[in-house]
Amino acid sequence: MRYISTRGGIQAIPFKDAVMMGLATDGGLLLPESYPAITPEEISSWRGLSYPELAFRIISRFVTDIPADDLRALIDRSYAGFDHPEVTPVVHKDGVWILELFHGVTLAFKDVALQFLGNLFEYILAERGERLNIVGATSGDTGSAAIHGVRGKKGINIFILHPHGKTSPVQALQMTTVTDVNVHNIAIRGTFDDCQDMVKALFNDLEFKEKYSLGAVNSINWARVLAQVVYYFYAWLRVTEGGGQQVYFSVPTGNFGDIFAGYVARRMGLPIARLLLATNENNILTRFINDGDYSLAKVVSTVSPSMDIQLASNFERYLFHLYSGDPARVRGAFAELREKGRIAFSAAEMEQVRRDFCSQTVDQAQTIETIGKFHKETGYLLDPHTAVGVRAALELLPADAARVCLATAHPAKFGEAVERAIGAPAPVPPAVAALEGLPTRCEVMEADLERVREFVVSNVG
Ligand SMILES: *Cc1c(COP(=O)(O)O)cnc(C)c1O
């Protein structure tokens, strides 16, 4: 299996090179040349497999340059630290299925991918005798999960930019209390998009990228999307145990990485009726799907901050497929976006988009209301991101179908919103309580690319 760029400017490369490249050197995103097709019989034969075993069956189709035993060991190690034996259990509540993706060390779904990516990096670097400096932007959850994925690992430094004061207190603590020498937290006075723009600029400076061996860890890394494909299969197998049926997935969406993994699962043959793309007020993707309007707006801060994003980086991967794999059209679309602040789509393209996705925006008042109502009716506490997806699923998806809502974070991570919704503090798990009062380390700076560059240079060692 080889990997190509959405912008068409690189030779096809094997998996390990794709992992190390992160963002493609032509500015595009890496994708497999084709998707392995899984037959319905084969999917059925996977019933009853443990999560790591299922992960191996799926991931190995995309990874042909790591020996099977090594890959199996990497996968086993990545999921051994989860606090639930099923890794991503599914529970049935009030007519919807909740796919709990928050049983990893930072209590958010990003651990599923970033524990795997951290182990992959360590494996490839050791094999090649190389070093890596990870630079990434986060609205909160990616950073903490990435930091925990690589803390203390040999040959790796990590620099994580987050918008100062715009993450939840628990997220900030999960990052800044990691004081391992290879971990560097940078708090930027600006938005998540400012952080992401600066990270992109560093990666687009090829000389700099080369000289300092920069690697990516945001959802632009293909290995992350790949790891997330697994839980769509896992959940599908669980909710269809009583017999085959239509399965919908509702995905609270920010950078389009999680939902793109669902799209990949569907292309591989997993019978997903449709993917519901749920957004908060930062709803460029909902406007796109429902009205064909892909035009940039200002970022608004909400109670679901991991979705406070306008330019969803992984959307480019979907565009590549929508344009039938024509990189010239992808380049054209981004040129149009730069010049006009929007991309226009044909009627035929929009028909295709609506076969793949449906979408709904859930505003902050509705989010809070949903957390409160769901808790009252079922006793189950949703985090605000998950609540966006649950509300959208209840309103938009047929009640007689299996509706799987991705629970992307533990409610304790966003305690303030939860308290507003239920009028009492969210229960604090011991792992979170233990962070209070620990020593922290973090560098605060303006959204100034040169300052960030200097800081990286002076800390790579
Ligand atoms: C990152 C994140 C999202 C959005 O996921 P994307 O892959 O960026 O679309 C949603 N909820 C939570 C809790 C997150 O951390």
The ligand as an ORCA input file, in Angstrom:
! r2SCAN-3c Opt
* xyz 0 1
  C     -11.108     16.942     18.447
  C     -12.445     16.804     19.036
  C     -13.599     16.841     18.234
  C     -13.532     17.102     16.755
  O     -12.882     16.045     16.074
  P     -12.293     16.311     14.610
  O     -11.564     15.075     14.249
  O     -11.401     17.505     14.727
  O     -13.461     16.581     13.742
  C     -14.822     16.646     18.853
  N     -14.924     16.435     20.180
  C     -13.845     16.405     20.972
  C     -14.023     16.195     22.440
  C     -12.572     16.577     20.428
  O     -11.502     16.532     21.219
*
